[in-house]
Amino acid sequence: KENLLNLLKTNEGKFFTARKLAILCEFPITNTNPELRRAIKELIAEGNPIISTQAGFSYIDSETESGINMILKNIEHLEQRKQGIERSIQDLRNLK
């Protein structure tokens, strides 16, 4: 996990796919890379400004306007995904 954080920090603003991060940081490589994603979630929970977009994962400078905007866009994207999941749950509940 520390290797992952160091790689992202030293390449601030650069996006890495989950596969590329798994290879570079020696996580098991699978279709969904759950161990890598778990480590990223832990790093975010510890206060590291790591965002996820279609381009991949990136460590950003949360002190700049650009960085703050990226965080806000990431939150908005996650909210949209959450709403979609909630709709799917409701649709499934309506099947019973």
C-alpha positions as CSV (number, residue, x, y, z in Angstrom):
1,K,0.0,0.0,0.0
2,E,2.9,2.4,0.7
3,N,4.4,1.7,-2.7
4,L,1.0,2.6,-4.2
5,L,0.8,5.9,-2.3
6,N,4.4,6.8,-3.2
7,L,3.9,6.0,-6.9
8,L,0.7,8.2,-7.0
9,K,2.3,11.0,-5.0
10,T,5.4,11.2,-7.1
11,N,3.2,11.3,-10.3
12,E,0.7,13.8,-9.0
13,G,-1.9,14.6,-11.6
14,K,-1.0,11.6,-13.8
15,F,-3.8,9.0,-14.3
16,F,-3.1,5.3,-14.0
17,T,-5.4,2.5,-14.9
18,A,-6.1,-0.1,-12.2
19,R,-4.2,-2.7,-14.3
20,K,-1.1,-0.5,-14.6
21,L,-1.1,0.3,-10.9
22,A,-1.5,-3.4,-10.1
23,I,1.5,-4.2,-12.3
24,L,3.7,-1.4,-11.0
25,C,2.8,-2.0,-7.3
26,E,2.8,-5.8,-7.5
27,F,-0.9,-6.3,-6.6
28,P,-2.6,-9.5,-7.9
29,I,-3.8,-8.8,-11.5
30,T,-7.4,-9.7,-12.0
31,N,-10.3,-8.4,-14.0
32,T,-11.5,-6.1,-11.2
33,N,-8.4,-5.8,-9.0
34,P,-10.2,-5.9,-5.7
35,E,-7.0,-5.8,-3.5
36,L,-5.8,-2.7,-5.3
37,R,-9.2,-1.0,-5.1
38,R,-9.4,-1.8,-1.4
39,A,-5.9,-0.3,-0.8
40,I,-7.0,2.9,-2.7
41,K,-10.2,3.1,-0.6
42,E,-8.0,2.9,2.5
43,L,-5.6,5.6,1.3
44,I,-8.6,7.9,0.6
45,A,-10.1,7.2,4.0
46,E,-6.7,8.1,5.5
47,G,-7.0,11.5,3.9
48,N,-5.1,11.1,0.7
49,P,-6.6,13.1,-2.3
50,I,-6.9,10.2,-4.8
51,I,-9.6,10.5,-7.4
52,S,-11.0,8.0,-9.8
53,T,-12.2,8.8,-13.3
54,Q,-12.6,7.0,-16.6
55,A,-8.9,7.7,-17.2
56,G,-7.9,5.9,-14.0
57,F,-6.7,6.9,-10.6
58,S,-4.7,10.0,-9.7
59,Y,-3.3,11.7,-6.7
60,I,-4.2,15.4,-6.9
61,D,-3.3,18.6,-5.2
62,S,-6.4,19.3,-3.1
63,E,-5.1,22.8,-2.2
64,T,-5.5,24.2,-5.7
65,E,-8.7,25.3,-7.4
66,S,-8.1,22.7,-10.1
67,G,-7.7,20.0,-7.5
68,I,-10.8,21.0,-5.6
69,N,-12.8,21.0,-8.9
70,M,-11.6,17.5,-9.7
71,I,-12.7,16.3,-6.2
72,L,-16.1,17.9,-6.7
73,K,-16.5,16.3,-10.1
74,N,-15.5,13.0,-8.7
75,I,-18.1,13.3,-5.9
76,E,-20.7,14.3,-8.5
77,H,-19.9,11.2,-10.5
78,L,-20.1,8.9,-7.5
79,E,-23.5,10.4,-6.5
80,Q,-24.7,9.7,-10.0
81,R,-23.5,6.1,-9.7
82,K,-25.2,5.8,-6.3
83,Q,-28.5,7.0,-7.7
84,G,-28.3,4.5,-10.5
85,I,-27.6,1.7,-8.1
86,E,-30.5,2.8,-5.9
87,R,-32.8,2.8,-9.0
88,S,-31.6,-0.7,-9.9
89,I,-32.3,-1.9,-6.3
90,Q,-35.8,-0.4,-6.5
91,D,-36.5,-2.1,-9.8
92,L,-35.4,-5.4,-8.4
93,R,-37.6,-4.9,-5.3
94,N,-40.6,-4.3,-7.6
95,L,-40.1,-7.7,-9.2
96,K,-41.2,-9.5,-6.1
